[in-house]
Amino acid sequence: MALKSTVYKAELQINDLDRNYYRTHHLTVARHPSENDARMMVRLLAFAIHASDDLTFTKGISTQDEPDIWEKSLSGEIERWIDLGQPDEKRLRKAAGRARQVVVYTYNGRSTAVWWAQLHDRLGRFDNLSVWNIDDSAVEQLGALAQRGMRLQVTLQDGELYIGDENGRSVQVAPKQLK
């Protein structure tokens, strides 16, 4: 018998000073059995960075043809494809051909360096691809904020994020652009 996803509810109050975007999103997040709290929180972080009314979580880990998060136009075209981790070159080539913008958030320090060293030259030709790394300590702190019911305040300013919860805990995240 297969394990089922765990459902989390998150209220994200987003204050994006860089984009003048101020909204509250009420999200239902299904955490796959193979996903840990830290990865799920990186998904919420990526959502907050790119928040829009059309941005949605997909089936993610359990499907090969979908990213973790995407934004589609009204005509069904993929505007933004957001993946987490260290996708292989083939997946990224396919994503770059299907979406107007592809964004990857990596978050495993040592293995990210090896992964990026292997791929950065081959992925340089994709102008619609950006790759960001999130520091291991920030990912660990994000994981500690995970609760089945979350109310998070997210402020984005000058490319940095400040994430706080209703218990007074907070995390500062400064994603580093690799590409």
C-alpha positions as CSV (number, residue, x, y, z in Angstrom):
1,M,0.0,0.0,0.0
2,A,1.4,3.4,-1.1
3,L,1.9,6.1,1.5
4,K,-0.3,9.2,1.0
5,S,0.7,12.8,0.9
6,T,0.4,14.9,4.0
7,V,-1.7,18.0,3.6
8,Y,-0.4,21.3,4.9
9,K,-2.3,24.6,4.9
10,A,-0.3,27.8,4.5
11,E,-1.4,31.4,4.6
12,L,1.3,33.5,3.0
13,Q,1.1,37.2,3.5
14,I,3.5,38.5,0.8
15,N,4.9,42.0,0.8
16,D,7.2,42.1,-2.3
17,L,8.7,45.6,-2.2
18,D,10.8,44.8,-5.3
19,R,7.7,44.1,-7.5
20,N,5.1,46.2,-5.6
21,Y,3.1,43.0,-5.0
22,Y,1.1,42.8,-1.8
23,R,-1.3,39.9,-1.4
24,T,-2.3,37.1,0.9
25,H,-2.4,33.6,-0.6
26,H,-4.2,30.7,1.1
27,L,-2.4,27.6,-0.1
28,T,-3.0,23.8,0.3
29,V,0.4,22.0,0.0
30,A,0.6,18.3,-0.4
31,R,3.9,17.0,1.0
32,H,4.9,13.8,-0.9
33,P,6.0,11.0,1.4
34,S,9.5,11.3,0.0
35,E,9.7,15.0,0.6
36,N,11.0,16.5,3.9
37,D,9.8,19.7,5.6
38,A,12.8,21.6,4.3
39,R,12.0,20.9,0.7
40,M,8.4,21.7,1.1
41,M,9.3,25.0,2.7
42,V,11.7,25.8,-0.3
43,R,8.6,25.2,-2.5
44,L,6.7,27.8,-0.4
45,L,9.7,30.1,-0.7
46,A,9.8,29.8,-4.5
47,F,6.1,30.4,-4.6
48,A,6.5,33.6,-2.5
49,I,9.3,34.9,-4.8
50,H,7.2,34.5,-7.9
51,A,3.8,34.9,-6.4
52,S,0.9,35.8,-8.8
53,D,-2.7,34.9,-9.1
54,D,-1.9,32.3,-11.8
55,L,1.0,30.6,-10.0
56,T,0.1,27.0,-8.9
57,F,1.7,24.0,-7.3
58,T,1.7,20.9,-9.6
59,K,1.9,17.2,-8.8
60,G,5.6,17.8,-8.5
61,I,7.8,14.9,-7.4
62,S,5.3,12.3,-8.6
63,T,5.3,13.4,-12.2
64,Q,8.1,13.8,-14.8
65,D,6.3,16.2,-17.2
66,E,5.5,18.9,-14.6
67,P,7.7,21.2,-12.5
68,D,7.1,21.8,-8.8
69,I,5.4,25.1,-9.5
70,W,4.2,26.7,-12.7
71,E,2.4,29.7,-14.1
72,K,0.3,29.2,-17.2
73,S,-1.3,31.8,-19.5
74,L,-5.0,31.8,-20.2
75,S,-4.3,30.0,-23.4
76,G,-2.5,27.2,-21.5
77,E,1.1,28.2,-22.5
78,I,3.6,27.8,-19.7
79,E,4.9,31.2,-18.7
80,R,7.0,30.1,-15.8
81,W,8.4,26.7,-14.9
82,I,9.9,26.4,-11.4
83,D,11.9,23.3,-10.4
84,L,13.6,22.5,-7.1
85,G,16.8,20.5,-6.5
86,Q,19.2,19.4,-9.2
87,P,17.3,18.5,-12.4
88,D,19.2,16.8,-15.1
89,E,20.2,18.5,-18.4
90,K,17.5,16.7,-20.4
91,R,14.7,17.9,-18.1
92,L,16.1,21.5,-18.2
93,R,16.4,21.5,-22.1
94,K,12.8,20.2,-22.3
95,A,11.6,22.9,-19.8
96,A,13.4,25.7,-21.7
97,G,11.7,24.6,-24.9
98,R,8.3,24.5,-23.3
99,A,8.3,27.6,-21.0
100,R,8.9,31.3,-21.5
101,Q,11.0,31.3,-18.2
102,V,12.6,28.4,-16.3
103,V,13.8,28.9,-12.8
104,V,15.7,26.3,-10.7
105,Y,16.2,26.6,-6.9
106,T,19.0,24.4,-5.6
107,Y,19.5,23.8,-1.9
108,N,22.2,21.1,-1.1
109,G,25.5,22.9,-0.8
110,R,28.2,20.4,-1.7
111,S,26.2,18.4,-4.2
112,T,24.9,21.6,-5.8
113,A,28.5,22.7,-6.5
114,V,29.2,19.4,-8.2
115,W,25.9,19.4,-10.1
116,W,26.5,23.0,-11.3
117,A,30.1,22.4,-12.3
118,Q,28.9,19.5,-14.6
119,L,26.1,21.5,-16.2
120,H,26.8,25.2,-16.3
121,D,28.7,25.2,-19.6
122,R,26.0,23.1,-21.4
123,L,23.1,25.2,-20.0
124,G,24.7,28.6,-20.8
125,R,22.9,28.9,-24.2
126,F,19.4,28.9,-22.6
127,D,18.6,32.6,-22.1
128,N,15.3,31.8,-20.4
129,L,16.9,29.7,-17.6
130,S,18.0,31.1,-14.2
131,V,19.5,29.0,-11.4
132,W,19.5,30.1,-7.8
133,N,21.1,28.5,-4.7
134,I,19.7,28.7,-1.2
135,D,22.2,28.4,1.7
136,D,22.0,25.2,3.7
137,S,21.5,26.9,7.0
138,A,18.6,29.0,5.6
139,V,17.0,25.8,4.3
140,E,17.4,24.1,7.7
141,Q,15.8,27.1,9.4
142,L,12.9,27.1,6.9
143,G,12.3,23.5,7.6
144,A,11.9,24.3,11.3
145,L,9.0,26.7,10.5
146,A,6.9,23.9,8.9
147,Q,3.6,23.2,10.6
148,R,0.4,21.5,9.4
149,G,-1.3,25.0,9.6
150,M,1.0,27.9,9.0
151,R,0.6,31.7,8.9
152,L,3.7,33.2,7.4
153,Q,4.7,36.8,6.7
154,V,7.1,37.1,3.8
155,T,8.8,40.4,2.9
156,L,11.0,40.6,-0.2
157,Q,13.3,43.5,-0.6
158,D,16.5,44.0,-2.7
159,G,16.5,40.3,-3.6
160,E,16.4,39.1,0.1
161,L,13.5,37.4,1.9
162,Y,12.4,37.7,5.5
163,I,10.0,35.0,6.6
164,G,8.3,35.0,9.9
165,D,5.7,32.9,11.6
166,E,3.0,33.6,14.2
167,N,5.3,32.2,16.9
168,G,7.9,35.0,16.4
169,R,10.4,32.8,14.6
170,S,12.0,34.3,11.5
171,V,14.4,33.4,8.7
172,Q,16.4,35.6,6.4
173,V,17.1,34.1,3.0
174,A,19.3,35.6,0.3
175,P,19.2,33.3,-2.8
176,K,22.5,33.4,-4.7
177,Q,22.2,33.5,-8.5
178,L,24.3,30.9,-10.3
179,K,22.9,31.7,-13.8
